[in-house]
Amino acid sequence: MTVLDRRVVLAPMAGGPSTVALAAAVTSAGGFAFLAGAYLTPDRLRDDIVLLRSAAGAAPFGVNLFAPSPYEPGSAARVLEYATRLQPLADKAGVTLGEPIHGDDSFDAKIEVVVSERPAVVSFAFAWPPADVVDRLRAAGIEVWVTVNDASETAWADELGVDGIVAQGWEAGGHRGGPVDTGLHQAPTRLLLHSVRELTSLPVIAAGGVADPAHVAGLVAAGAHAVACGTAFLRADEAGTADVHRHELTQRTDTVVTRAFTGRSARALVTSWTEVFTEVAPAAYPQVHFLTAPLRAHGKATGQPDLVHLWAGTGHLAARSGPAVAIVDHLSSRL
């Protein structure tokens, strides 16, 4: 497996924090880095891969894509109701809510990009990649990883014939990456790692709430082939994290799993938005994502944290600022 000698993995963080500079720095420090391909145009994804390859030399790296989420016809009415609830917030900010469209994030075109550019690994979140896509990638010499949040999903991954499983525990910041978004409480990282390892011989990458070297070493000792860290790099110099997000990571303590920002369960810092809308937000990704995007962008631009999706894992207070190289060295110091 590509990362057996690279135990610290930079998790993909779509929507801003994931940058070529961050991935290049992590790679140079001996980690394995993912570029977040979600929300990018296919051309931009290709450009980022080319830039990272130039910076990384022969070192391997990965690309993460969102597999298309199925559209549920009955979700339209629920999204419109949610828009009505959000309207006073948008009016106060002077922002027009977005169009709640459903899309596939140019999935087919991005598959063409990665088949052509051949990163070492392509990982998928949100849904299973089609079997023919998996076969195509592997035939091109690209490893395929999928994300699970529940051990019962392991059998699906084995049947699909992938090369690795990212076991994302309940503590993880950002979106639940597994194929079934129940919205219910799920297993913590260590327990999920153990359960998945019991069910498969595939390499397992543990993820969720990891922010210090003891946690990394403990998960490796428990059988993880590598440990993926996202929140731990949000304050890195090279990350594209918004200033308001960086600041709030040091100020707020509590996190919550909520659908309020995108319609898909994701862990964020508690704000007035999560407190008011978590219970009423519908399960409708990416429609809610597009609906709320202008309001969240306004919050970033104006430094209003209560209008921003402040993704954060449960270990966010241990996240360090500084060069990514130093963060990799810190996280791997007990390995």
Secondary structure as a PSIPRED ss2 file (coil, helix, strand):
# PSIPRED VFORMAT (PSIPRED V4.0)

   1 M C   1.000  0.000  0.000
   2 T C   1.000  0.000  0.000
   3 V C   1.000  0.000  0.000
   4 L C   1.000  0.000  0.000
   5 D C   1.000  0.000  0.000
   6 R C   1.000  0.000  0.000
   7 R C   1.000  0.000  0.000
   8 V E   0.000  0.000  1.000
   9 V E   0.000  0.000  1.000
  10 L E   0.000  0.000  1.000
  11 A C   1.000  0.000  0.000
  12 P C   1.000  0.000  0.000
  13 M C   1.000  0.000  0.000
  14 A C   1.000  0.000  0.000
  15 G C   1.000  0.000  0.000
  16 G C   1.000  0.000  0.000
  17 P C   1.000  0.000  0.000
  18 S C   1.000  0.000  0.000
  19 T C   1.000  0.000  0.000
  20 V H   0.000  1.000  0.000
  21 A H   0.000  1.000  0.000
  22 L H   0.000  1.000  0.000
  23 A H   0.000  1.000  0.000
  24 A H   0.000  1.000  0.000
  25 A H   0.000  1.000  0.000
  26 V H   0.000  1.000  0.000
  27 T H   0.000  1.000  0.000
  28 S H   0.000  1.000  0.000
  29 A C   1.000  0.000  0.000
  30 G C   1.000  0.000  0.000
  31 G C   1.000  0.000  0.000
  32 F E   0.000  0.000  1.000
  33 A E   0.000  0.000  1.000
  34 F E   0.000  0.000  1.000
  35 L E   0.000  0.000  1.000
  36 A E   0.000  0.000  1.000
  37 G C   1.000  0.000  0.000
  38 A C   1.000  0.000  0.000
  39 Y C   1.000  0.000  0.000
  40 L C   1.000  0.000  0.000
  41 T C   1.000  0.000  0.000
  42 P H   0.000  1.000  0.000
  43 D H   0.000  1.000  0.000
  44 R H   0.000  1.000  0.000
  45 L H   0.000  1.000  0.000
  46 R H   0.000  1.000  0.000
  47 D H   0.000  1.000  0.000
  48 D H   0.000  1.000  0.000
  49 I H   0.000  1.000  0.000
  50 V H   0.000  1.000  0.000
  51 L H   0.000  1.000  0.000
  52 L H   0.000  1.000  0.000
  53 R H   0.000  1.000  0.000
  54 S H   0.000  1.000  0.000
  55 A H   0.000  1.000  0.000
  56 A H   0.000  1.000  0.000
  57 G C   1.000  0.000  0.000
  58 A C   1.000  0.000  0.000
  59 A C   1.000  0.000  0.000
  60 P C   1.000  0.000  0.000
  61 F C   1.000  0.000  0.000
  62 G E   0.000  0.000  1.000
  63 V E   0.000  0.000  1.000
  64 N E   0.000  0.000  1.000
  65 L E   0.000  0.000  1.000
  66 F E   0.000  0.000  1.000
  67 A C   1.000  0.000  0.000
  68 P C   1.000  0.000  0.000
  69 S C   1.000  0.000  0.000
  70 P C   1.000  0.000  0.000
  71 Y C   1.000  0.000  0.000
  72 E C   1.000  0.000  0.000
  73 P C   1.000  0.000  0.000
  74 G C   1.000  0.000  0.000
  75 S H   0.000  1.000  0.000
  76 A H   0.000  1.000  0.000
  77 A H   0.000  1.000  0.000
  78 R H   0.000  1.000  0.000
  79 V H   0.000  1.000  0.000
  80 L H   0.000  1.000  0.000
  81 E H   0.000  1.000  0.000
  82 Y H   0.000  1.000  0.000
  83 A H   0.000  1.000  0.000
  84 T H   0.000  1.000  0.000
  85 R H   0.000  1.000  0.000
  86 L H   0.000  1.000  0.000
  87 Q H   0.000  1.000  0.000
  88 P H   0.000  1.000  0.000
  89 L H   0.000  1.000  0.000
  90 A H   0.000  1.000  0.000
  91 D H   0.000  1.000  0.000
  92 K H   0.000  1.000  0.000
  93 A H   0.000  1.000  0.000
  94 G C   1.000  0.000  0.000
  95 V C   1.000  0.000  0.000
  96 T C   1.000  0.000  0.000
  97 L C   1.000  0.000  0.000
  98 G C   1.000  0.000  0.000
  99 E C   1.000  0.000  0.000
 100 P C   1.000  0.000  0.000
 101 I C   1.000  0.000  0.000
 102 H C   1.000  0.000  0.000
 103 G C   1.000  0.000  0.000
 104 D C   1.000  0.000  0.000
 105 D C   1.000  0.000  0.000
 106 S C   1.000  0.000  0.000
 107 F H   0.000  1.000  0.000
 108 D H   0.000  1.000  0.000
 109 A H   0.000  1.000  0.000
 110 K H   0.000  1.000  0.000
 111 I H   0.000  1.000  0.000
 112 E H   0.000  1.000  0.000
 113 V H   0.000  1.000  0.000
 114 V H   0.000  1.000  0.000
 115 V H   0.000  1.000  0.000
 116 S H   0.000  1.000  0.000
 117 E H   0.000  1.000  0.000
 118 R C   1.000  0.000  0.000
 119 P C   1.000  0.000  0.000
 120 A C   1.000  0.000  0.000
 121 V E   0.000  0.000  1.000
 122 V E   0.000  0.000  1.000
 123 S E   0.000  0.000  1.000
 124 F E   0.000  0.000  1.000
 125 A E   0.000  0.000  1.000
 126 F C   1.000  0.000  0.000
 127 A C   1.000  0.000  0.000
 128 W C   1.000  0.000  0.000
 129 P C   1.000  0.000  0.000
 130 P C   1.000  0.000  0.000
 131 A H   0.000  1.000  0.000
 132 D H   0.000  1.000  0.000
 133 V H   0.000  1.000  0.000
 134 V H   0.000  1.000  0.000
 135 D H   0.000  1.000  0.000
 136 R H   0.000  1.000  0.000
 137 L H   0.000  1.000  0.000
 138 R H   0.000  1.000  0.000
 139 A H   0.000  1.000  0.000
 140 A C   1.000  0.000  0.000
 141 G C   1.000  0.000  0.000
 142 I C   1.000  0.000  0.000
 143 E E   0.000  0.000  1.000
 144 V E   0.000  0.000  1.000
 145 W E   0.000  0.000  1.000
 146 V E   0.000  0.000  1.000
 147 T E   0.000  0.000  1.000
 148 V E   0.000  0.000  1.000
 149 N C   1.000  0.000  0.000
 150 D C   1.000  0.000  0.000
 151 A H   0.000  1.000  0.000
 152 S H   0.000  1.000  0.000
 153 E H   0.000  1.000  0.000
 154 T H   0.000  1.000  0.000
 155 A H   0.000  1.000  0.000
 156 W H   0.000  1.000  0.000
 157 A H   0.000  1.000  0.000
 158 D H   0.000  1.000  0.000
 159 E H   0.000  1.000  0.000
 160 L H   0.000  1.000  0.000
 161 G C   1.000  0.000  0.000
 162 V C   1.000  0.000  0.000
 163 D C   1.000  0.000  0.000
 164 G E   0.000  0.000  1.000
 165 I E   0.000  0.000  1.000
 166 V E   0.000  0.000  1.000
 167 A E   0.000  0.000  1.000
 168 Q E   0.000  0.000  1.000
 169 G C   1.000  0.000  0.000
 170 W C   1.000  0.000  0.000
 171 E C   1.000  0.000  0.000
 172 A C   1.000  0.000  0.000
 173 G C   1.000  0.000  0.000
 174 G E   0.000  0.000  1.000
 175 H E   0.000  0.000  1.000
 176 R C   1.000  0.000  0.000
 177 G C   1.000  0.000  0.000
 178 G C   1.000  0.000  0.000
 179 P C   1.000  0.000  0.000
 180 V C   1.000  0.000  0.000
 181 D C   1.000  0.000  0.000
 182 T C   1.000  0.000  0.000
 183 G C   1.000  0.000  0.000
 184 L C   1.000  0.000  0.000
 185 H C   1.000  0.000  0.000
 186 Q C   1.000  0.000  0.000
 187 A C   1.000  0.000  0.000
 188 P C   1.000  0.000  0.000
 189 T H   0.000  1.000  0.000
 190 R H   0.000  1.000  0.000
 191 L H   0.000  1.000  0.000
 192 L H   0.000  1.000  0.000
 193 L H   0.000  1.000  0.000
 194 H H   0.000  1.000  0.000
 195 S H   0.000  1.000  0.000
 196 V H   0.000  1.000  0.000
 197 R H   0.000  1.000  0.000
 198 E H   0.000  1.000  0.000
 199 L H   0.000  1.000  0.000
 200 T C   1.000  0.000  0.000
 201 S C   1.000  0.000  0.000
 202 L C   1.000  0.000  0.000
 203 P C   1.000  0.000  0.000
 204 V E   0.000  0.000  1.000
 205 I E   0.000  0.000  1.000
 206 A E   0.000  0.000  1.000
 207 A E   0.000  0.000  1.000
 208 G C   1.000  0.000  0.000
 209 G C   1.000  0.000  0.000
 210 V C   1.000  0.000  0.000
 211 A C   1.000  0.000  0.000
 212 D C   1.000  0.000  0.000
 213 P H   0.000  1.000  0.000
 214 A H   0.000  1.000  0.000
 215 H H   0.000  1.000  0.000
 216 V H   0.000  1.000  0.000
 217 A H   0.000  1.000  0.000
 218 G H   0.000  1.000  0.000
 219 L H   0.000  1.000  0.000
 220 V H   0.000  1.000  0.000
 221 A H   0.000  1.000  0.000
 222 A C   1.000  0.000  0.000
 223 G C   1.000  0.000  0.000
 224 A C   1.000  0.000  0.000
 225 H C   1.000  0.000  0.000
 226 A E   0.000  0.000  1.000
 227 V E   0.000  0.000  1.000
 228 A E   0.000  0.000  1.000
 229 C E   0.000  0.000  1.000
 230 G C   1.000  0.000  0.000
 231 T H   0.000  1.000  0.000
 232 A H   0.000  1.000  0.000
 233 F H   0.000  1.000  0.000
 234 L C   1.000  0.000  0.000
 235 R C   1.000  0.000  0.000
 236 A E   0.000  0.000  1.000
 237 D C   1.000  0.000  0.000
 238 E C   1.000  0.000  0.000
 239 A C   1.000  0.000  0.000
 240 G C   1.000  0.000  0.000
 241 T C   1.000  0.000  0.000
 242 A C   1.000  0.000  0.000
 243 D H   0.000  1.000  0.000
 244 V H   0.000  1.000  0.000
 245 H H   0.000  1.000  0.000
 246 R H   0.000  1.000  0.000
 247 H H   0.000  1.000  0.000
 248 E H   0.000  1.000  0.000
 249 L H   0.000  1.000  0.000
 250 T C   1.000  0.000  0.000
 251 Q C   1.000  0.000  0.000
 252 R C   1.000  0.000  0.000
 253 T C   1.000  0.000  0.000
 254 D C   1.000  0.000  0.000
 255 T E   0.000  0.000  1.000
 256 V E   0.000  0.000  1.000
 257 V E   0.000  0.000  1.000
 258 T E   0.000  0.000  1.000
 259 R C   1.000  0.000  0.000
 260 A C   1.000  0.000  0.000
 261 F C   1.000  0.000  0.000
 262 T C   1.000  0.000  0.000
 263 G C   1.000  0.000  0.000
 264 R C   1.000  0.000  0.000
 265 S C   1.000  0.000  0.000
 266 A E   0.000  0.000  1.000
 267 R E   0.000  0.000  1.000
 268 A E   0.000  0.000  1.000
 269 L E   0.000  0.000  1.000
 270 V C   1.000  0.000  0.000
 271 T C   1.000  0.000  0.000
 272 S H   0.000  1.000  0.000
 273 W H   0.000  1.000  0.000
 274 T H   0.000  1.000  0.000
 275 E H   0.000  1.000  0.000
 276 V H   0.000  1.000  0.000
 277 F H   0.000  1.000  0.000
 278 T C   1.000  0.000  0.000
 279 E C   1.000  0.000  0.000
 280 V C   1.000  0.000  0.000
 281 A C   1.000  0.000  0.000
 282 P C   1.000  0.000  0.000
 283 A C   1.000  0.000  0.000
 284 A C   1.000  0.000  0.000
 285 Y C   1.000  0.000  0.000
 286 P C   1.000  0.000  0.000
 287 Q H   0.000  1.000  0.000
 288 V H   0.000  1.000  0.000
 289 H H   0.000  1.000  0.000
 290 F H   0.000  1.000  0.000
 291 L H   0.000  1.000  0.000
 292 T H   0.000  1.000  0.000
 293 A H   0.000  1.000  0.000
 294 P H   0.000  1.000  0.000
 295 L H   0.000  1.000  0.000
 296 R H   0.000  1.000  0.000
 297 A H   0.000  1.000  0.000
 298 H H   0.000  1.000  0.000
 299 G H   0.000  1.000  0.000
 300 K H   0.000  1.000  0.000
 301 A H   0.000  1.000  0.000
 302 T H   0.000  1.000  0.000
 303 G C   1.000  0.000  0.000
 304 Q C   1.000  0.000  0.000
 305 P H   0.000  1.000  0.000
 306 D H   0.000  1.000  0.000
 307 L H   0.000  1.000  0.000
 308 V C   1.000  0.000  0.000
 309 H C   1.000  0.000  0.000
 310 L C   1.000  0.000  0.000
 311 W E   0.000  0.000  1.000
 312 A C   1.000  0.000  0.000
 313 G C   1.000  0.000  0.000
 314 T C   1.000  0.000  0.000
 315 G C   1.000  0.000  0.000
 316 H H   0.000  1.000  0.000
 317 L H   0.000  1.000  0.000
 318 A H   0.000  1.000  0.000
 319 A C   1.000  0.000  0.000
 320 R C   1.000  0.000  0.000
 321 S C   1.000  0.000  0.000
 322 G E   0.000  0.000  1.000
 323 P C   1.000  0.000  0.000
 324 A H   0.000  1.000  0.000
 325 V H   0.000  1.000  0.000
 326 A H   0.000  1.000  0.000
 327 I H   0.000  1.000  0.000
 328 V H   0.000  1.000  0.000
 329 D H   0.000  1.000  0.000
 330 H H   0.000  1.000  0.000
 331 L H   0.000  1.000  0.000
 332 S C   1.000  0.000  0.000
 333 S C   1.000  0.000  0.000
 334 R C   1.000  0.000  0.000
 335 L C   1.000  0.000  0.000
